[in-house]
Amino acid sequence: MKQRLTAREILDGPVADVSDLAHSFQEVWGVNRYLGGMAVLRRHLAPWLHRWHMSLLDVAAGTGEVACDLARWARGRGASLAVTLVDSHPQVVQVARQRAATQPTARVVQGDALSLPFADGEFDVAVCNLALHHFEPAQAVQVMREMDRVSRLGWVVSDLERHPLAYASARVLAAAVWRSPITRHDGPLSVQRAYRAPEVEALIGPAGLGARVYRHFPFRWAAVCRRAL
């Protein structure tokens, strides 16, 4: 899988049934929870949790499972994490607002990752999980620049890594596990659209973002900018 695909996913446009959308994000949440995505985010966020209270922005946050889980995780470590979710998809934001209502420290904002509706340094940290592959290279750089702008301490971007075995695994999940037609279509395509770690490094270097790219098993990478502890 040398060539990255640019085909659009179903989630890149309006969805006929919001319940299908919610179901799809629940299945994606299962991938995050059981196949290492949350572990990657927690690993790179943990050094910042020496602060008793932090603010976190989740960019292209989807329906909010990741941000709300991070808030619960921080509470378990004796820290308070106020999370803000931002996503441009109006139907996704609708579902996210319903789910975030159970989290007293969460708020949901509709906004563009390419031009975040927040002030410079408004948050301690920013994260973006399983979303960068939705952006073409110049846009991906702009997303990271915006995250860099609005975060005081740094940011973490984590996503799939394009690999034949990752694609084969997604095809198996689509055939045998996932029930949502959205996930069945978008899951394997997400792997084909994903950036490889060296490609992310090639984007970050010329942009002067000062981030380091880490690889994680299975088929994950994380770009981390850590300005202060």
Secondary structure, 3 states (H helix, E strand, C coil): CCCCCCCCCHHHCCCCCHHHHHHHHHHHHHHHHHCCHHHHHHHHHHHHHHCCEEEEEEECCCCCHHHHHHHHHHHHCCCEEEEEEEECCHHHHHHHHHHHCCCCCEEEEECECCECCCCCCCEEEEEEECCHHHCCHHHHHHHHHHHHHHEEEEEEEEEECCCHHHHHHHHHHHHHCCCCHHHHHHHHHHHHHCCCHHHHHHHHHHHCCCCEEEEECCCEEEEEEECCC
